[in-house]
Amino acid sequence: MTTVDVPADPVRPDAGRPRISEPTDSTVDALRTAILGTSHTVHHRVRAVVAGLGDRPRSGLTSAAEARLAPQLLRATIAALGGSGSAIAADPRLRGVLCEWAAICAPHLLPVLTGHLDLSIGAIAALGNGSDYQRDLSGELDTGETVGVLLLTELGGTNGADQRTTATWDKARGGFWLHSPDTASWKFMPNIADETTPKTGVVTARVIVDGCDEGVLPLLLRLRTEHGLTPGLRVAALPDKGWAPMDHALIQFDKVFVPGDGLLGGTWAVMAEHGLESTVPVRARFHRAVASLGQGRLDLAGAAAASARAGLAVTVNYARQRRPGGRTLMADRGTVRRDLVSALAATYATSVLARRIQDMAADAPVGDPLSGVWSMLAKPLLAYTAHQVLLTCRQRSGAQGVLRTNWIGDWLGNTEGIITAEGESQLLWKQAGQLASCDITALALPNTPRHLPWYVRMLIERELELATGLRCGDITVSGTAIDGDTAAIELAAATSERLAATALWHASTTTDDARARGLLEAATAVYALERILSRGTWFAAHRQLTPRRAQRVHDELSCHREFLGLHLSTLVDGFDIALEAFDAPMAAPDYLRWWQEWTGWSPSPHGADVPSRGEQARP
């Protein structure tokens, strides 16, 4: 049964939006506020610090050599932002903004940020006991003298509460013995292979006290100092990845000692005279302990969206210069313009959603149980969207997009890393869709408008039907699900997309600039209508996409795409990205001139050579 009414009047290109004219500075300012919020001072401060690091894609270095750049970048960043990693970690807005600009301007810094700030310093802050041991390690992490990492995933899988690594309590010694009982228990991919960088780790392991399984809890210990590995620790450097160089390792514990104060159990899991005392059931202890991962997920999600913004900024700049065949600009070719418009609409929707959730996290009380749910929904959507956007940028840019000097490959690689962090990102959607403690369809951003466009309401109707089917055990409602897990993923994805669409629509209703409002409304329409179009068979099967409505979807989508296509540069200006920071041909005002200066050649074999850009400008 059709539950969403569609206006009957025909589509007009100028309906409900201002006439096309050159947007003013106020329009760009309004778009920047939609994307970045009102924390302009924080953004500008962090952007200056990160851009000032001088990091960029490198050629001619081994993967290991590139990985060694991260620790010094981390220390320089902490020093420039006040000297305390703990202060940065404790400020959700500052931490999130730092991850975004690192994603844009410092490709070697981003991969170590959340492991250090969220998963190490953040874990100590949330679960620490204030002991001298923990204060000493926290102090080393605070300046970046030591780099923090999380050792969670095992070679046999992430395994959650079923991890195989053990931490056996030794009452006489007052500590735990970490042990890897079999090959499947070896910790997989933590970045501790670099022999030159001290590392401190948060290790998740099954705590054994007097032969009793007390569940999986995190423990804090020095893994590597200037004198080498801690005794009993075996480390093998893993083969290189094709992107985001890091010193990944395979790790085996052979009676590694952790002092009793290394246990990170907060006030709810502590070692006492007669063993471990906890107010949390054994199977729930792992999930309680790793709840702080939610902030890292959210920071990575925001970084993914920022990478997409950067990719679009350089691609649109290049597309407005390049004339294939010497005639029509790339940006004016339908095959390019349509893809860029779709990518811009999706990036606006996910970027605004990331900013809204970041604002909510900054204002939320400590331990808010919903914070983790929001991050579980946001991370897969933002990471998958950014990956698709960056892939579009790379492919539409042809040979230029392949070169690391144009940055797109590094942004794409870091986004691959974000998707892979914690394992398969779809599992976050599965968990969110199956939550018994929270109806995700009831989640709404603060001040969501009561009136929503018909195409957004169609997304809501689909989400509600998927939820009803999942509750009743009818997975056929989703159309493509093959079991309860895939049905839960379909529901969580639908919820995430609904939140992104409503976030962007809300942004359009709260701006005072008429031109910005028109652009944001059109971007909302393109984002929502493309979601409907991609699931056309589902809507048709549920009698929500009649031939008349399908025509309406096509007409509206064509209209709004055309409108956005006329304002590509303005939409990119809303990202507040200074292209000169990249020193790349695709980011240059004249990409031909950039290559001429890079070589030092004259345009003509008979002309005088121009001064070379120098080795520092070369990829």
VOGU-3710 file (C-alpha; in Angstrom, 3 decimals, decimal comma):
1> mttvdvpadp> 0,000/0,000/0,000  1,275/3,448/-0,869  1,807/5,502/2,268  3,725/8,480/0,904  1,859/11,074/-1,122  3,698/12,671/-4,004  2,843/16,194/-5,229  0,907/16,090/-8,446  2,307/19,224/-10,079  4,917/18,719/-12,799
11> vrpdagrpri> 8,562/19,380/-12,078  9,914/22,775/-13,010  13,673/23,434/-13,018  13,229/26,625/-10,974  10,602/25,300/-8,578  11,303/26,009/-4,919  14,768/27,440/-5,427  16,353/30,788/-6,306  17,183/31,645/-9,873  20,638/30,582/-10,977
21> septdstvda> 23,170/33,327/-10,337  26,694/33,595/-9,056  26,672/32,687/-5,356  28,093/35,262/-2,954  30,578/34,823/-0,127  27,627/34,455/2,236  26,527/31,390/0,275  29,920/29,744/0,654  30,007/30,685/4,344  26,593/29,069/4,824
31> lrtailgtsh> 27,731/25,876/3,084  30,862/25,778/5,242  28,761/26,121/8,371  26,589/23,210/7,213  29,670/21,050/6,687  31,975/22,190/9,497  29,597/23,706/12,039  30,282/26,922/13,906  33,680/25,877/15,302  35,523/27,843/12,625
41> tvhhrvravv> 38,337/28,872/14,991  39,059/25,256/15,915  39,041/24,167/12,276  41,339/26,974/11,148  43,764/26,393/14,030  43,977/22,648/13,427  44,157/23,047/9,660  47,136/25,411/10,029  48,930/22,974/12,349  48,370/19,894/10,189
51> aglgdrprsg> 49,119/21,629/6,886  52,260/23,056/8,504  53,610/19,542/9,057  54,501/19,403/5,370  53,401/15,783/5,039  52,511/14,569/1,556  52,423/11,393/-0,553  55,964/10,105/-1,134  57,670/8,256/-3,925  60,896/6,288/-3,725
61> ltsaaearla> 60,533/5,215/-0,079  59,916/1,705/1,152  56,687/1,022/2,997  58,645/0,655/6,254  60,349/4,014/5,735  57,006/5,694/5,122  55,563/4,095/8,261  58,409/5,627/10,317  57,170/9,115/9,404  54,069/8,787/11,592
71> pqllratiaa> 55,597/8,962/15,102  57,453/12,208/14,441  54,326/13,712/12,850  52,320/12,650/15,909  54,767/14,264/18,320  54,895/17,485/16,286  51,098/17,662/16,167  50,685/17,151/19,915  53,318/19,812/20,625  51,705/22,330/18,272
81> lggsgsaiaa> 48,242/21,784/19,781  49,293/22,449/23,360  51,635/19,605/24,232  49,156/17,132/25,714  47,740/14,161/23,868  45,464/13,532/26,850  43,909/16,984/26,484  43,292/16,376/22,786  41,815/12,939/23,484  39,476/14,393/26,122
91> dprlrgvlce> 38,016/16,967/23,718  35,687/15,163/21,253  35,356/18,154/18,964  39,082/18,947/18,803  39,948/15,276/18,372  37,415/14,836/15,586  38,537/17,981/13,764  42,161/16,836/14,031  41,310/13,481/12,432  39,480/15,245/9,594
101> waaicaphll> 42,348/17,572/8,718  44,905/14,799/9,134  42,883/12,810/6,592  43,055/15,766/4,217  46,568/17,148/4,718  48,697/14,494/6,475  48,234/11,022/4,972  50,981/9,469/7,129  49,626/10,899/10,402  46,025/9,729/10,169
111> pvltghldls> 46,667/5,943/10,454  48,141/6,270/13,976  45,860/8,973/15,404  42,865/7,025/16,668  45,001/4,160/17,958  46,964/6,645/20,013  44,260/9,108/21,104  41,087/7,013/21,283  42,174/3,446/21,853  45,173/3,986/24,148
121> igaiaalgng> 44,930/7,337/25,936  41,130/7,135/25,779  41,116/3,601/27,206  43,271/4,661/30,166  41,069/7,691/30,820  37,877/5,598/30,700  39,088/2,433/32,437  42,195/3,378/34,372  42,728/3,199/38,135  45,110/6,144/38,590
131> sdyqrdlsge> 48,014/3,944/39,744  51,646/5,021/39,407  52,123/2,366/36,720  49,284/3,696/34,605  50,291/7,329/35,183  53,822/6,587/33,990  52,622/4,982/30,760  50,005/7,667/30,258  52,687/10,334/30,626  54,772/8,760/27,869
141> ldtgetvgvl> 51,713/8,646/25,608  50,788/12,232/26,479  53,698/13,769/24,569  53,879/11,128/21,863  57,228/9,911/23,208  55,585/6,494/23,055  52,969/5,586/20,440  49,813/3,865/21,646  48,224/0,874/19,898  45,359/-1,550/20,472
151> lltelggtng> 45,975/-5,315/20,297  42,469/-6,743/19,862  42,071/-8,763/16,660  43,471/-12,292/16,653  44,613/-14,296/13,664  41,522/-16,449/14,071  39,241/-13,367/14,062  38,183/-10,503/16,298  36,260/-13,037/18,401  34,829/-10,509/20,887
161> adqrttatwd> 34,077/-12,208/24,197  35,489/-15,475/22,819  39,101/-14,348/22,412  41,756/-17,016/22,927  44,681/-14,948/24,255  44,885/-15,555/28,013  45,990/-13,426/30,967  46,505/-15,734/33,935  46,598/-14,155/37,388  49,706/-14,815/39,494
171> karggfwlhs> 48,836/-13,806/43,052  52,382/-14,251/44,294  53,798/-11,900/41,646  50,814/-9,563/41,753  50,289/-9,588/38,008  49,178/-11,441/34,892  50,988/-13,741/32,474  49,939/-13,150/28,864  50,010/-16,280/26,741  49,085/-17,247/23,166
181> pdtaswkfmp> 47,768/-20,835/23,440  47,623/-21,523/19,675  48,154/-19,982/16,256  44,611/-18,634/16,065  45,269/-16,561/19,208  48,189/-14,578/17,787  47,373/-10,860/17,671  47,075/-9,716/14,086  48,106/-6,378/12,521  48,854/-4,023/15,447
191> niadettpkt> 51,467/-1,514/14,295  54,473/-2,399/16,491  56,995/-3,831/14,010  59,128/-0,669/13,756  62,194/-1,313/15,925  62,947/2,407/16,320  59,695/3,560/17,961  58,625/2,845/21,573  55,098/1,416/21,714  52,601/0,904/24,528
201> gvvtarvivd> 49,637/-1,377/23,971  46,173/-2,039/25,271  45,836/-5,829/24,953  42,513/-7,648/25,203  42,782/-11,115/26,743  40,755/-13,722/28,608  41,473/-13,241/32,309  41,995/-16,487/34,216  41,951/-16,378/38,028  42,436/-19,613/40,015
211> gcdegvlpll> 41,442/-21,582/36,913  38,215/-19,609/36,508  37,381/-17,779/33,263  36,613/-14,147/34,190  35,903/-12,946/30,655  37,837/-10,773/28,194  39,292/-7,536/29,584  41,969/-5,061/28,420  45,442/-4,809/29,971  48,015/-2,066/29,601
221> lrlrtehglt> 51,722/-2,737/29,067  54,876/-1,481/27,422  55,433/-3,484/24,271  58,624/-1,922/22,999  61,067/0,546/24,558  64,338/2,020/23,347  65,942/-1,154/24,690  63,790/-3,501/22,608  60,748/-5,718/23,040  59,363/-6,629/26,432
231> pglrvaalpd> 60,508/-10,142/27,465  58,368/-12,968/26,105  56,938/-10,935/23,229  57,507/-12,222/19,705  56,871/-9,882/16,749  56,972/-10,600/13,017  56,571/-7,733/10,550  53,703/-8,433/8,163  53,984/-8,037/4,375  53,290/-4,540/3,015
241> kgwapmdhal> 49,792/-3,309/2,274  49,138/-1,578/-1,025  48,134/1,596/0,815  48,417/3,478/4,161  51,913/2,253/5,154  52,069/1,072/8,791  54,422/-1,207/10,703  51,854/-3,991/11,047  52,884/-7,117/12,915  51,873/-10,608/13,949
251> iqfdkvfvpg> 52,338/-11,012/17,706  52,765/-14,010/20,003  52,825/-13,890/23,812  55,038/-16,390/25,610  54,644/-15,633/29,325  54,654/-11,823/29,036  54,252/-10,305/32,509  51,780/-7,474/33,110  51,661/-5,825/36,565  48,332/-6,077/38,365
261> dgllggtwav> 47,806/-2,349/37,862  47,816/-3,014/34,129  44,218/-4,258/34,322  41,856/-1,743/32,702  38,544/-2,540/34,338  37,422/0,835/35,597  35,579/0,607/38,909  33,533/-2,394/37,790  36,264/-5,053/37,342  39,084/-4,991/39,903
271> maehglestv> 41,480/-7,462/41,450  40,750/-8,008/45,150  42,028/-10,295/47,900  39,921/-13,226/46,770  40,137/-12,739/43,005  38,500/-10,557/40,407  35,436/-8,670/41,585  33,018/-7,311/39,020  29,463/-6,012/38,869  29,227/-6,989/35,189
281> pvrarfhrav> 28,378/-10,527/33,961  31,355/-12,424/32,551  30,178/-12,488/28,915  29,334/-8,765/29,009  32,714/-7,587/30,295  34,379/-7,428/26,890  31,580/-5,325/25,415  31,560/-3,025/28,447  35,319/-2,537/28,164  35,404/-1,802/24,437
291> aslgqgrldl> 32,464/0,611/24,573  35,038/3,416/24,350  35,831/2,235/20,808  32,777/4,194/19,699  34,683/7,472/19,802  37,430/6,031/17,604  34,832/4,791/15,131  33,259/8,236/14,975  36,616/9,944/14,458  37,451/7,539/11,628
301> agaaaasara> 34,035/8,108/10,070  34,603/11,865/10,049  38,062/11,346/8,567  36,585/9,270/5,740  34,083/12,008/4,895  36,889/14,585/4,967  38,931/12,465/2,542  35,983/12,435/0,144  35,752/16,226/0,360  39,451/16,544/-0,463
311> glavtvnyar> 39,180/14,171/-3,414  36,283/16,122/-4,864  38,072/19,441/-4,352  41,037/18,460/-6,526  38,921/16,549/-9,056  36,491/19,398/-9,679  39,421/21,824/-9,965  41,017/19,575/-12,580  37,750/18,901/-14,404  37,241/22,642/-14,881
321> qrrpggrtlm> 40,608/22,891/-16,700  41,075/19,690/-18,673  39,770/19,710/-22,239  39,926/16,187/-23,702  40,481/16,552/-27,419  41,011/20,290/-26,925  37,295/21,023/-26,905  34,713/20,482/-24,135  35,765/20,822/-20,513  35,642/17,609/-18,497
331> adrgtvrrdl> 33,295/19,313/-16,057  30,826/19,977/-18,880  30,768/16,404/-20,136  27,674/14,574/-18,958  29,554/11,407/-18,053  31,775/13,350/-15,648  29,303/15,960/-14,400  26,632/13,417/-13,422  29,132/11,389/-11,380  30,567/14,482/-9,689
341> vsalaatyat> 27,097/15,741/-8,774  26,168/12,380/-7,247  29,448/12,271/-5,343  29,001/15,826/-4,066  25,454/15,161/-2,870  26,516/11,995/-1,024  29,534/13,756/0,485  27,422/16,670/1,689  24,901/14,304/3,283  27,503/12,186/5,067
351> svlarriqdm> 29,664/15,174/6,072  26,733/16,987/7,649  25,715/13,788/9,450  29,271/13,354/10,767  29,320/16,924/12,072  25,922/16,568/13,756  26,927/13,334/15,497  30,238/14,898/16,514  28,320/17,795/18,086  26,078/15,340/19,919
361> aadapvgdpl> 29,120/13,413/21,200  30,726/16,613/22,469  27,584/17,482/24,457  26,686/13,948/25,598  27,223/12,859/29,214  30,126/10,502/29,874  29,087/6,897/29,302  26,027/7,757/27,206  24,950/4,314/25,894  23,595/5,757/22,653
371> sgvwsmlakp> 26,964/7,215/21,625  28,173/3,774/20,587  25,022/3,124/18,565  25,436/6,345/16,584  29,034/5,470/15,722  28,067/1,911/14,710  25,597/3,367/12,226  27,810/6,187/10,979  31,156/4,503/10,401  30,109/2,007/7,698
381> llaytahqvl> 27,977/4,556/5,828  30,605/7,291/5,831  33,502/4,963/5,021  31,719/3,118/2,214  30,425/6,398/0,765  33,865/8,034/0,871  35,439/5,000/-0,772  32,958/5,143/-3,640  33,399/8,895/-4,018  37,187/8,637/-4,106
391> ltcrqrsgaq> 37,044/5,749/-6,555  34,884/7,950/-8,781  37,412/10,781/-8,468  40,283/8,501/-9,350  38,568/6,940/-12,343  37,156/10,167/-13,776  40,620/11,745/-13,471  42,204/9,094/-15,678  45,983/8,853/-15,595  46,337/11,955/-13,403
401> gvlrtnwigd> 44,287/10,283/-10,681  46,656/7,311/-10,565  49,693/9,391/-9,580  50,348/9,720/-5,854  51,423/13,317/-6,394  47,713/14,100/-6,871  46,897/12,627/-3,424  43,749/10,704/-4,455  45,445/7,314/-4,128  46,557/8,092/-0,562
411> wlgntegiit> 43,100/9,347/0,441  41,624/6,213/-1,071  44,156/4,024/0,718  43,498/5,588/4,104  39,779/5,095/3,530  40,457/1,425/2,816  42,200/1,332/6,173  39,211/2,949/7,884  36,878/0,361/6,368  39,165/-2,454/7,503
421> aegesqllwk> 39,746/-1,147/11,047  38,107/-3,604/13,501  37,611/-6,049/10,636  34,559/-6,161/8,367  32,606/-2,895/8,719  29,332/-4,560/7,799  29,447/-6,263/11,203  28,837/-2,889/12,848  25,602/-2,565/10,868  24,688/-6,140/11,778
431> qagqlascdi> 25,154/-5,418/15,471  23,217/-2,162/15,259  20,346/-3,807/13,392  20,086/-6,580/15,976  20,261/-4,443/19,118  17,681/-5,528/21,650  18,302/-2,477/23,826  17,641/0,168/21,168  15,127/0,656/18,365  17,393/2,320/15,812
441> talalpntpr> 14,400/3,481/13,747  13,513/5,778/16,668  16,900/7,532/16,538  16,560/11,107/15,325  18,922/14,048/15,140  17,984/16,942/17,448  15,523/19,408/15,912  14,758/17,241/12,902  12,035/19,123/10,956  8,549/17,672/11,238
451> hlpwyvrmli> 7,930/18,278/7,544  10,177/16,269/5,280  10,148/15,982/1,467  8,300/13,045/-0,037  11,502/11,341/-1,144  12,904/11,414/2,403  9,614/10,032/3,703  9,965/7,148/1,233  13,300/6,266/2,857  11,591/6,337/6,257
461> erelelatgl> 8,787/4,054/5,087  11,274/1,516/3,788  13,252/1,629/7,029  10,118/1,002/9,116  9,017/-1,923/6,958  12,467/-3,507/7,198  12,356/-3,133/10,982  8,906/-4,706/11,196  10,002/-7,643/9,077  13,141/-8,194/11,173
471> rcgditvsgt> 11,165/-8,130/14,432  8,680/-10,642/13,053  11,401/-12,890/11,695  10,327/-12,272/8,092  13,594/-11,646/6,266  11,829/-11,636/2,886  10,723/-8,056/3,601  14,231/-6,822/2,821  14,120/-8,402/-0,618  17,816/-9,313/-0,781
481> aidgdtaaie> 18,521/-10,719/2,698  19,452/-14,385/2,938  19,374/-14,643/6,735  18,801/-12,615/9,885  22,284/-11,078/9,785  21,912/-9,696/6,269  18,408/-8,468/7,107  19,869/-6,571/10,083  22,506/-5,036/7,806  19,796/-3,883/5,385
491> laaatserla> 17,914/-2,228/8,254  20,961/-0,475/9,708  22,004/0,765/6,264  18,495/2,139/5,707  18,588/3,894/9,088  22,007/5,386/8,333  20,875/6,703/4,953  17,689/8,143/6,447  19,759/9,974/9,081  22,105/11,374/6,412
501> atalwhastt> 19,203/12,603/4,299  17,438/14,238/7,249  20,708/15,816/8,439  21,196/17,477/5,060  17,565/18,568/4,853  17,809/20,071/8,346  20,889/22,021/7,226  18,875/23,488/4,344  16,130/24,663/6,691  18,464/26,374/9,148
511> tddarargll> 20,526/28,535/6,783  19,616/32,172/6,178  21,227/32,287/2,742  18,680/31,601/-0,006  21,216/30,306/-2,520  22,790/27,952/0,003  19,314/26,734/0,918  18,581/25,937/-2,716  21,847/24,026/-3,119  21,351/22,049/0,085
521> eaatavyale> 17,756/21,209/-0,844  18,888/20,004/-4,260  21,697/17,947/-2,716  19,183/16,337/-0,341  16,953/15,479/-3,286  19,781/13,938/-5,311  21,013/11,891/-2,347  17,574/10,560/-1,395  16,327/9,983/-4,938  19,459/8,057/-5,878
531> rilsrgtwfa> 18,927/5,824/-2,839  15,366/5,185/-4,049  16,510/4,563/-7,615  19,138/2,024/-6,507  16,424/0,090/-4,635  13,736/0,468/-7,229  12,781/-3,206/-7,249  12,158/-3,119/-3,484  9,898/-0,084/-3,741  8,085/-1,611/-6,710
541> ahrqltprra> 7,611/-4,931/-4,891  6,090/-3,058/-1,943  3,800/-0,989/-4,162  5,587/2,260/-3,424  6,940/2,820/-6,926  4,165/2,969/-9,471  5,013/3,959/-13,058  3,840/7,501/-12,281  6,021/7,727/-9,205  9,010/6,206/-11,017
551> qrvhdelsch> 8,685/8,941/-13,626  8,541/11,481/-10,818  11,775/10,090/-9,367  13,490/10,384/-12,749  12,203/13,895/-13,425  13,119/15,248/-9,992  16,532/13,617/-10,073  17,321/15,021/-13,513  16,196/18,488/-12,451  18,241/18,610/-9,263
561> reflglhlst> 21,320/17,084/-10,867  21,238/19,759/-13,547  20,981/22,493/-10,941  23,872/21,200/-8,843  25,972/20,678/-11,952  25,921/24,435/-12,541  27,470/25,059/-9,120  30,236/22,475/-8,768  32,861/25,019/-7,718  30,597/26,654/-5,144
571> lvdgfdiale> 29,776/23,304/-3,575  33,490/22,474/-3,345  34,236/25,909/-1,865  31,921/24,892/0,957  34,577/22,355/2,048  36,965/25,199/3,002  39,954/23,349/1,560  42,941/25,407/0,410  44,098/23,648/-2,750  47,535/25,273/-2,695
581> afdapmaapd> 48,361/23,173/0,370  48,629/20,087/-1,840  51,126/21,398/-4,403  49,697/18,955/-6,922  48,911/19,323/-10,635  45,214/18,525/-10,174  45,018/21,118/-7,380  46,895/23,839/-9,281  45,261/26,854/-10,971  46,921/25,651/-14,195
591> ylrwwqewtg> 47,830/21,968/-14,218  49,806/22,335/-17,468  51,928/25,074/-15,920  52,479/22,871/-12,836  53,985/20,101/-14,955  56,039/22,614/-16,916  57,554/23,949/-13,687  58,041/20,435/-12,349  60,263/19,526/-15,299  61,835/22,943/-15,747
601> wspsphgadv> 61,268/22,628/-19,482  60,033/25,331/-21,793  56,713/24,768/-23,598  58,637/24,670/-26,881  61,862/22,742/-27,587  63,351/25,982/-28,954  62,369/28,183/-26,020  64,278/28,967/-22,838  63,792/26,557/-20,000  61,807/27,824/-17,002
611> psrgeqarp> 63,124/27,518/-13,428  62,502/24,055/-12,015  60,152/23,594/-9,066  62,948/21,756/-7,262  63,163/18,295/-5,835  60,845/19,081/-2,898  57,943/19,572/-5,309  58,491/16,305/-7,088  56,377/13,276/-6,179
//
